[in-house]
């Protein structure tokens, strides 16, 4: 299932269970701004991509899939932006929430540059280490804000 706008033209959803349970859209447009809720390593049906293995304590025990999870999150962002006719070049700010800073820094430069199609993405960026994310095998979540037409500025 692709991202869709079942309620109105200003909100977008994947149609995954946690949207209903938590009560939120994946994206919301206000004027020419698009606010993207935290995107992570799931496909359009809600299946996790490259889930981290969990230890006996229920926490990720290996961070090797950080890059693959990061690519999946950026892919989700790009698909949501497309609902509004926008693209990654319209993103003006992002925040990456990661479970392991070292694993993130090992891959983030290469993955970000590929996602934005640029050696110097024109996007303010924050990276924050956290102790837990929504899905146990999840290593990263990315939140962003885009401005339609920002690529031409």
TALINKA-V70385 format. One record per helix or strand. SS is the DSSP state (H for helix, E for strand). FROM is the first residue (numbers start at 1). LEN is the number of residues. Records with the same first field share a line. If there is no record, write none. Layout:
SS=FROM-LEN, FROM-LEN
//
This chain:
E=4-1, 11-3, 27-4, 33-7, 42-1, 48-1, 54-1, 60-1, 91-8, 124-6, 140-8
H=17-6, 66-18, 88-3, 101-16, 150-3
//
